[in-house]
Structure formats: C-alpha cells, structure tokens
Amino acid sequence: MQTPRRYPVPMTPFRQLTLLAAFLLLASAARSQYDFSETAALISRHQRDLGGRVAAMISRGGRIIYQGSWGNMDTARVIPIASCSKWLSAALVMTFVDEGRLSLEDSIGRYLPEFTRYGKGGILIKHCLSHTTGLESEPLTLLGIWKESRYPSLEAQVNEAAVHKKLLALPGTEFRYSSIGLNIAGRILEVISHQGFEEIFQQRIARPLGMEHTGFTRGGKAVNPSGGAHSTPADYMRFLEMILGQGSYHGRRILSPGAVSRMQAPSTTLPMIRYAPQGAQGFNYAFGEWIQETGADGSVRVVTSPGAFGSWPYVDNCRGYCCLFFVQKFLIDEKTKDIYLALKKTIDRQFPPGCSPH
C-alpha cells in the first residue's frame, strides 16, 4: 500500500500572525511569573542617593525579564562606566589565553622590556588582572581619573609606570586596587597583535556581542582599559549574559567555559588587601571582577565589577540571572553599596532559594 504524500502547510499571513501572537503570549506569561515591584519601589525611594538617574535590567535564560528607568536615563543611554571597564578588559585578555597566544604565567618583561630594565619584569599577567602586581597605586579619586585621561596613548602611560612606579611588594602577595595592572595587560595585547586596544576590543568582544555603543575611545581621549569605557545598559547586559552563559552568547562562543571559570576564581584573601575602594571593601578579587558572594563550600556564587561613577553590574551564577544598575554619580560609598545589596535581596526573592540549574 502506497503511503500518502504529506505536503507542508503554506505559511499564510494569518498563520504567521497566529504564531507571532502565540510567541508574544508565551513571552508575556514568562515575564508575569516575576514581580519586581518591590525592587522598583526601593529604587524610587533611593533615586536621589543613586544620583537621580537610574536604569535597571535583569536577564535570565537569555531573556530580559525586567527593565526600568528613573530620571533622564534609559537602557540606550551612553554613559562612562569607569571600573566596569575592567571586566570587559579582563575578558578580552582571556580571549588571547584561550587561543594560546598568551599565558597567565607569562612575565610582562617578555613583552615590555622597559619593565625588565627597571627591575619589574617578573610581574606576571595574572598579577595584572588581579591588582597584585605589587606596584604602588593611588587611592581612587576624581583627580586620579582625570590624570589618566591626559596620557597621549596607552603606551605612554605604561612606559611611565615602568620607570616611575615603585615595586612595594613581591608580585602576587599584596592587593592594591588601581588602573595600572589591566592597563599593562592591555598594552601587551597591543604588542602581541600589532593593533590598538580599541580595535582589538571591537573585533573580539563588542562586535560579536552586538555592543554597538560600547568602546574605549570617545572624544579623542586616550585609551584606558581599566576605566575608560563607555557603554549603554542594553549593551553591557549582552556582556553579562555571555558571562552567565559560560562564554557563550545566543550560540556564539566568545570565551571558553574554562576561561570564565578562571576569571571568577579568587586571586586574593582578605589579609592580602592593602587598598580597596569603599564600595567593595570586604570582597575578594578575581580577574577584573570582585567576588560578591560565596557559598558555604567556598564556591563563587556572585561576581561584580562596580564603577566609580556609580554603576553596579553583577552575575549570579547560583540563581541563574544577571543584573545591572547603571547610574551617574561619583564614587560608590558604603551607603550606595548597601542600597545595591538590599536591591539584590528583593530580586533574589523572585527565584527559588538556594542554587538551582539554569
């Protein structure tokens, strides 16, 4: 007996609309399982404390499940993100590690002989990513940020550090939060690739993630991998989703899972920390990011990379979501930190307690 042939059902305009309506209904149902009214109310209560302009976004499962804005801020607004830049730059360095073009155990003197000439060539790449170079650094101030913007190039800044910055401790033994480590690593990427840092970042991070409004050069200013990036909440969220996805973004591989895990591994103990900005005191540091929360077993649950201008992005590996608060104020103090931690508690209540697969 001959099997009757099956013919595909034509995709009529009515059928297309029906499928679209079904998709929108499912998306709406997924969002409706969350209630972030408590979070929104807390932001409204502290809007002035957060600088008056706030954008908030939360993503889970590759979907935005909440976004809101207060004041003259929205998810498409381009703002300077200060030390939120460090996370981007550390990830960029790890793309070279993934390819085998750079090792975390390489000495900086191998690529930058000026440091060897002044007795500092033994600092390793991993020390640059974790602020454990041992080089002297200044506390985070508005004047310091302005000074960094005055260098004509990344090369000039790094060469000056090779000559003038004192080695205060054996590399890997003390932590001093600063810009110099990641800027040294950024300069090494320029030497390896024979390209400028901005070009490398666009090729390897920004364009693959669709971060169309993110970069490290704006208005002709010098490149500063540690704190010179500008971005939008929507752009930066794509980066966070990639980190939460263990290096993959919507099926596109940016980093290996091993690279993401290594970025989140603790590089410090609290006794090692000689200087940390007020908003991050009490946290240990990994590569380009702080460890905001650990489990009882020592596992890293939440990582963050807040910036001096008030923004606070984080990835919660335990509960399977990522979140950011983009604002424009100067210096995260203890009060601002407490607000963000309180906001996180309101968000966490929307998910099952404890760690769950995602």
C-alpha positions in Angstrom: 0.0 0.0 0.0 1.5 3.3 -1.0 2.0 5.9 1.8 0.2 9.1 1.1 2.4 12.0 0.5 2.4 14.9 3.0 2.6 18.4 1.8 3.8 21.3 4.0 1.1 23.7 5.2 1.5 27.0 3.5 2.7 29.8 5.7 -0.2 32.2 5.1 -0.2 35.7 6.6 -2.9 34.5 9.0 -0.7 31.6 10.2 2.2 34.0 10.6 0.2 36.3 12.8 -1.1 33.3 14.8 2.5 32.1 15.5 3.6 35.6 16.4 0.7 36.0 18.8 1.5 32.7 20.4 5.1 33.7 20.9 4.2 37.0 22.4 1.7 35.3 24.7 4.4 32.8 25.9 6.9 35.7 26.4 4.3 37.7 28.4 3.5 34.6 30.5 7.2 34.1 31.3 7.6 37.7 32.4 4.4 37.6 34.5 5.9 34.9 36.8 8.1 37.6 38.3 7.1 40.6 40.4 9.8 43.2 40.7 7.5 45.9 42.2 9.5 45.7 45.5 12.7 46.3 43.6 11.2 49.3 41.7 9.9 50.8 44.8 13.2 50.6 46.6 15.0 52.2 43.6 12.4 55.0 43.7 13.0 55.5 47.4 16.7 55.8 46.9 16.7 57.5 43.5 18.4 60.6 44.8 21.1 58.6 46.7 21.8 56.9 43.4 22.4 60.1 41.6 18.9 60.8 40.3 19.2 58.9 37.0 18.9 55.1 37.1 18.5 52.3 34.6 17.9 48.7 35.8 17.9 45.5 33.8 17.6 41.8 34.8 18.1 38.8 32.5 17.5 35.1 33.0 17.6 32.3 30.5 18.8 34.7 27.7 15.7 36.9 28.1 15.2 40.3 29.7 12.7 39.7 32.5 12.8 43.3 33.9 13.9 46.7 32.9 13.1 50.1 34.3 14.4 53.7 34.3 14.2 56.7 36.5 15.2 60.3 35.7 16.8 61.1 32.5 18.1 57.6 31.9 17.1 54.7 29.7 18.7 51.4 28.5 20.0 53.1 25.4 21.8 55.9 27.1 25.6 56.0 26.6 27.5 56.8 29.8 31.1 56.4 31.0 31.3 53.3 33.1 34.6 53.7 34.9 35.8 50.5 36.5 33.0 48.4 35.0 35.5 48.6 32.1 37.9 46.2 34.0 35.5 43.2 33.4 35.5 43.9 29.7 39.3 44.2 29.5 39.9 41.1 31.6 37.6 39.1 29.2 39.5 40.5 26.3 42.8 39.3 27.7 41.3 35.8 28.2 40.4 35.5 24.5 44.2 35.6 23.9 44.7 33.0 26.6 42.1 30.8 25.0 44.0 30.9 21.7 47.3 30.1 23.4 48.8 33.4 22.3 49.3 34.5 25.9 49.7 32.6 29.2 48.6 33.9 32.6 52.1 32.8 33.8 53.9 34.9 31.2 56.0 37.7 32.7 55.3 41.2 31.5 59.0 41.7 30.8 58.7 39.2 28.0 56.6 41.7 26.1 57.5 45.0 27.7 61.3 45.1 28.2 61.1 48.6 29.8 59.8 46.8 33.0 62.8 44.4 33.0 65.1 47.4 32.6 63.8 48.8 35.8 63.6 45.6 37.8 59.9 44.9 37.5 59.8 42.5 34.6 58.9 39.5 36.8 55.3 40.6 37.3 53.0 38.0 35.7 49.9 38.5 33.5 47.7 37.0 36.2 49.0 39.6 38.7 48.0 42.4 36.2 44.4 41.0 36.1 44.1 40.8 39.9 45.7 44.0 41.1 48.5 42.0 42.7 51.4 43.5 40.7 53.0 44.9 43.9 53.3 48.3 42.2 52.4 51.4 44.1 49.0 52.9 43.4 47.0 56.0 44.4 43.6 55.8 46.0 40.6 56.2 43.6 39.9 60.0 43.3 38.4 62.3 40.7 41.8 63.9 40.2 43.4 60.5 39.5 40.8 59.6 36.9 41.4 63.0 35.2 45.2 62.4 35.2 44.8 59.1 33.4 42.8 60.8 30.7 45.7 63.1 30.0 48.1 60.5 28.6 48.5 60.6 24.8 48.4 56.8 24.5 48.2 53.6 26.4 51.9 53.0 25.6 52.9 56.3 27.1 51.1 55.6 30.3 52.5 52.1 30.7 56.1 53.2 29.9 55.9 55.9 32.5 54.7 53.4 35.1 57.7 51.1 34.2 60.1 54.0 35.0 58.4 55.7 38.0 56.1 53.3 39.9 57.8 51.6 42.8 57.5 47.9 43.5 56.2 47.9 47.0 55.7 44.1 47.4 56.5 40.8 45.8 54.1 40.3 42.9 51.2 38.1 44.0 51.4 38.8 47.7 49.5 42.1 48.2 46.4 43.6 46.6 46.1 47.3 45.7 43.2 48.3 43.5 44.3 50.6 40.7 44.4 51.0 37.0 47.9 50.0 36.2 47.7 46.2 36.1 44.9 46.0 33.5 46.5 48.8 31.5 49.8 46.9 31.4 47.8 43.8 30.2 46.1 45.9 27.6 49.3 47.3 26.3 50.7 43.7 26.0 47.7 42.8 23.8 48.7 45.7 21.5 52.2 44.4 21.3 51.1 40.8 20.5 48.5 41.8 17.9 50.1 44.9 16.4 46.7 46.6 16.8 45.3 49.3 19.0 43.4 48.2 22.1 40.1 49.7 20.8 40.4 47.8 17.6 41.1 44.5 19.4 38.1 45.1 21.7 35.8 45.8 18.9 36.9 42.7 16.9 36.8 40.2 19.8 34.1 41.4 22.2 32.0 44.4 21.1 31.0 43.3 17.5 30.5 39.6 18.3 28.1 40.6 21.1 26.4 43.3 19.2 27.6 46.0 21.6 27.3 48.8 19.1 27.6 51.7 21.5 30.5 50.4 23.7 34.1 51.3 23.3 37.2 52.8 25.0 37.7 55.9 22.8 35.4 58.8 22.8 36.1 62.5 22.1 39.7 61.8 21.2 40.7 60.7 24.7 43.4 58.2 25.4 42.5 54.5 25.7 42.3 53.3 29.4 41.4 49.6 29.6 40.9 49.9 33.4 38.3 52.7 33.4 37.9 54.4 30.1 35.0 52.6 28.6 31.6 54.0 27.7 28.5 51.8 27.2 24.7 51.5 27.5 22.8 49.3 29.9 21.5 47.3 26.9 25.0 46.7 25.5 26.5 45.8 28.9 23.7 43.3 29.6 24.8 41.4 26.5 28.2 41.0 28.0 26.7 39.8 31.3 24.6 37.3 29.5 27.7 36.0 27.9 29.5 35.6 31.2 26.4 33.9 32.7 26.3 31.6 29.7 29.9 30.4 30.4 31.3 32.3 27.5 28.5 31.7 25.0 26.0 34.3 23.8 23.0 33.1 21.8 25.0 30.2 20.4 28.1 32.3 19.6 31.3 31.3 21.6 33.3 34.3 22.9 35.2 32.7 25.7 35.7 29.1 26.8 33.9 27.9 29.9 37.4 27.4 31.4 38.3 31.0 30.8 35.1 32.2 32.5 35.8 29.9 35.5 39.3 31.1 35.7 38.2 34.8 35.7 35.9 34.1 38.6 38.5 32.1 40.7 39.6 34.0 43.8 43.0 35.7 43.4 43.2 37.2 46.9 42.5 36.6 50.6 41.2 39.4 52.7 44.5 39.8 54.6 46.3 40.5 51.3 44.2 43.6 50.6 46.1 46.8 51.2 43.7 49.1 49.4 40.2 48.6 48.1 37.6 51.3 47.2 35.0 51.8 49.9 32.2 50.3 47.9 34.0 47.0 47.6 35.5 46.5 51.0 35.0 43.0 52.4 35.1 41.4 48.9 37.9 39.3 47.5 39.0 39.8 43.9 39.3 37.5 40.9 40.2 38.7 37.4 38.6 42.1 36.5 35.8 41.4 38.9 35.0 41.2 42.7 33.6 38.2 44.4 30.4 39.5 45.9 29.0 36.3 47.3 30.4 32.8 48.0 28.7 29.6 49.2 29.4 27.7 52.4 31.6 25.4 50.4 33.7 28.4 49.1 32.1 28.3 45.6 31.8 31.6 43.8 28.1 32.5 43.6 28.0 36.2 42.6 30.6 38.3 40.8 30.5 42.1 40.2 32.6 44.9 38.8 31.2 48.2 40.1 32.4 51.5 38.7 33.4 54.8 40.4 30.6 56.6 38.6 28.0 54.5 40.5 27.1 51.7 38.1 26.9 48.1 39.6 26.6 45.1 37.2 26.7 41.5 38.6 26.2 37.9 37.6 24.5 35.5 40.0 25.7 32.0 39.0 23.8 30.4 41.8 20.3 31.7 41.0 21.0 31.9 37.2 20.4 35.5 36.4 22.4 38.7 35.7 21.5 42.3 36.6 22.8 45.8 36.3 22.1 49.2 37.7 23.6 52.0 35.6 23.7 55.4 37.2 25.8 58.6 37.1 27.2 59.7 40.4 30.8 59.8 41.7 32.3 57.2 43.9 30.3 54.3 45.4 30.4 54.7 49.1 29.2 52.3 51.9 25.6 53.7 51.7 25.4 53.1 47.9 26.8 49.6 48.3 24.2 48.8 51.0 21.4 50.0 48.7 22.6 47.7 45.9 22.9 44.8 48.2 19.4 45.5 49.5 18.1 45.7 45.9 19.7 42.3 45.2 17.7 40.8 48.1 14.5 41.9 46.6 15.4 40.4 43.3 16.6 37.1 44.8 13.2 36.6 46.4 11.8 36.0 42.9 13.8 32.8 42.5 13.8 29.5 44.4 16.0 29.5 47.5 19.5 28.1 47.1 21.3 27.3 43.9 19.3 25.8 41.0 20.2 24.7 37.4 19.5 27.2 34.8 
